[in-house]
């Protein structure tokens, strides 16, 4: 599927989750997004598995904090000065599902789209200046590279016999060494990229040519029409 069709799908999903405020509808949208992601193959399922633990670590405390502290008129139970209401439960569940849906749709888009195709979409279909499109490409390309370098540094520290940190002070020192290594590698890679861009005359001309074209297929056009029509129907009907 063309990246523009996937971008339209992400925008339609974002419109839906930002429009509705009930937990039931937000939960249905979340389940649909999860079902679509799980049907896209092993790579997306692997990405979902990696993202799930980080998402739950954030979502579960966020849900309970919202549920406890938000006001409401229909009490569910009361414990001393603490009163938990059904309205707070509904809103907390809705906002939690909303955040997880937005998180998963963004992860799905990044997992199934090559950065080069994103640049071609921005420049050829959306007519964005290629300087800005290339900045988006660098961000999408460097994030996985930095993640791999972080894992390599962590493995190197283990091979060299560094013991796991104990206590707050040792954890701070370990994160300090780890952050300095990541920052140094990032600066070195940015300098190499900037030198390559200057050598190839990047930005010297207002327009540029492309070795590969990425036209929108008929299937992608039909998919975009289905996404927009389904979103309009949901907004009109519910």
C-alpha positions in Angstrom: 0.0 0.0 0.0 1.2 3.5 -0.8 2.4 5.6 2.1 -0.1 8.2 1.3 -3.0 5.7 1.8 -1.5 4.7 5.1 -1.1 8.3 6.2 -4.8 8.9 5.3 -5.7 5.9 7.4 -3.7 7.3 10.4 -5.4 10.7 10.0 -8.9 9.1 9.8 -8.2 7.0 12.9 -6.9 10.1 14.7 -10.0 12.1 13.8 -12.2 9.3 15.2 -10.4 8.9 18.5 -10.3 12.6 19.0 -14.0 13.0 18.3 -15.5 10.4 20.6 -15.2 10.5 24.4 -16.9 7.3 25.5 -14.9 4.3 26.6 -17.0 1.8 24.6 -16.3 3.5 21.2 -12.7 4.1 22.1 -12.3 0.5 23.1 -13.9 -0.7 19.8 -11.5 1.5 17.8 -8.6 0.2 19.8 -9.5 -3.4 19.2 -10.0 -2.8 15.4 -6.5 -1.2 15.2 -5.0 -4.1 17.1 -6.7 -6.7 14.9 -5.5 -4.9 11.7 -1.9 -4.7 13.1 -1.9 -8.4 14.0 -3.1 -9.3 10.5 -0.2 -7.5 8.8 2.5 -10.1 9.4 5.2 -11.2 11.8 7.1 -8.0 11.6 4.2 -5.8 12.8 3.4 -8.4 15.5 7.0 -8.3 16.6 6.8 -4.5 16.8 3.6 -4.7 18.7 5.2 -7.1 21.2 8.1 -4.7 21.8 5.8 -1.7 22.2 3.2 -3.4 24.4 5.3 -3.5 27.6 6.3 0.2 27.3 2.7 1.2 26.5 1.3 -0.8 29.4 3.8 0.6 31.8 2.6 4.1 30.9 -1.1 3.3 30.3 -2.0 1.4 33.5 -0.7 4.0 36.0 -2.2 6.7 33.9 -5.6 5.0 33.9 -5.7 4.6 37.7 -4.5 8.1 38.4 -7.2 9.5 36.1 -9.9 7.3 37.6 -9.1 8.2 41.2 -8.7 12.0 40.8 -11.2 12.9 38.2 -14.6 14.2 39.5 -18.0 12.8 38.8 -21.6 12.7 40.0 -22.3 8.9 40.3 -20.2 7.3 43.0 -18.9 3.8 42.4 -17.4 3.3 45.9 -16.2 5.6 48.7 -13.2 5.1 50.9 -12.8 7.8 53.5 -12.3 11.1 51.7 -11.7 9.2 48.4 -14.7 8.9 46.1 -14.4 7.0 42.8 -17.2 7.7 40.2 -18.5 6.0 37.1 -18.0 9.2 35.1 -14.3 9.1 36.1 -14.1 5.4 35.1 -15.6 6.1 31.7 -13.3 9.1 31.0 -10.2 7.4 32.3 -10.8 4.3 30.1 -11.6 6.5 27.1 -8.5 8.7 27.3 -6.3 5.6 28.0 -7.7 3.8 24.9 -7.2 7.0 22.9 -3.5 7.3 23.8 -2.9 3.6 23.1 -4.7 3.8 19.7 -2.6 6.8 18.6 0.5 5.1 19.8 -0.2 1.8 17.9 -1.3 3.5 14.7 2.0 5.6 14.6 4.0 2.4 15.3 2.2 0.5 12.6 2.9 3.3 10.1 6.6 3.4 10.9 6.9 -0.4 10.9 5.4 -0.9 7.5 6.8 2.2 5.7 10.4 2.7 4.4 11.8 6.2 5.1 12.7 6.6 1.5 9.0 6.0 0.5 8.0 8.7 3.0 10.3 11.2 1.4 9.0 10.3 -2.1 5.4 10.7 -0.8 6.1 14.1 0.7 7.9 15.5 -2.3 6.0 13.9 -5.2 2.4 13.7 -3.9 2.2 16.4 -1.2 4.7 18.8 -2.9 6.6 19.4 0.3 10.1 21.0 -0.3 12.7 18.2 -0.4 14.8 19.9 2.3 12.0 19.4 4.9 11.2 15.9 3.5 14.8 14.9 4.0 14.7 16.0 7.6 11.8 13.7 8.2 13.7 10.9 6.5 16.7 11.4 8.8 14.5 11.3 11.9 12.8 8.1 10.7 16.1 6.5 9.7 18.2 7.5 12.7 15.8 6.3 15.4 16.2 2.5 14.6 19.9 3.1 14.2 20.2 4.7 17.6 18.2 1.8 19.1 20.6 -0.7 17.6 23.6 1.2 18.8 22.1 1.4 22.3 21.7 -2.4 22.3 25.3 -2.8 21.0 26.7 -0.6 23.8 24.7 -2.5 26.4 26.0 -5.8 25.1 29.6 -4.5 25.0 29.3 -3.4 28.6 28.2 -6.9 29.6 31.0 -8.6 27.6 33.6 -6.4 29.4 32.4 -7.7 32.7 30.6 -4.6 34.0 28.4 -5.6 36.9 24.8 -4.6 37.0 24.4 -1.3 38.9 23.1 -1.4 42.5 21.6 1.5 44.2 20.7 5.0 43.0 24.2 6.2 42.7 25.4 3.3 40.5 22.3 3.6 38.3 23.0 7.3 37.7 26.6 6.6 36.8 25.6 3.8 34.5 23.1 6.0 32.7 25.7 8.7 32.5 28.2 6.4 30.7 25.5 5.0 28.5 24.1 8.5 27.5 27.6 9.8 26.7 28.3 6.9 24.4 25.0 7.3 22.6 25.5 11.1 22.3 29.0 10.7 21.0 28.0 8.2 18.3 25.0 10.4 17.3 27.2 13.5 16.9 29.8 11.5 14.8 27.0 10.1 12.6 25.5 13.6 12.1 28.9 15.0 11.1 29.3 12.2 8.5 25.8 12.8 7.1 26.4 16.6 6.9 29.7 16.1 5.1 28.1 13.7 2.6 25.2 16.2 2.0 27.7 19.1 1.4 29.8 16.9 -0.9 26.8 15.9 -3.0 25.5 19.5 -3.2 22.4 19.0 -1.2 20.2 22.1 -1.3 22.1 23.8 -4.1 19.1 23.8 -6.4 15.4 24.5 -5.7 14.3 21.3 -7.4 15.8 17.8 -7.7 15.4 14.7 -9.8 14.5 11.3 -8.5 15.9 8.0 -9.5 12.7 6.2 -8.5 9.1 7.3 -8.9 6.4 6.1 -6.5 3.0 6.7 -8.0 -0.3 6.0 -6.2 -1.8 2.7 -7.3 -5.4 2.1 -8.0 -5.6 -0.2 -4.9 -4.3 2.7 -2.7 -6.8 5.1 -4.2 -9.6 2.7 -3.4 -8.3 2.2 0.1 -8.2 6.0 0.7 -11.7 6.3 -0.5 -12.8 3.5 1.8 -11.0 5.1 4.8 -12.6 8.5 4.2 -16.1 7.1 3.5 -16.0 4.9 6.6 -14.8 7.8 8.8 -17.5 10.1 7.4 -20.1 7.4 8.0 -19.0 6.9 11.6 -19.0 10.7 12.3 -22.5 11.0 10.8 -24.0 7.9 12.2 -22.6 7.7 15.8 
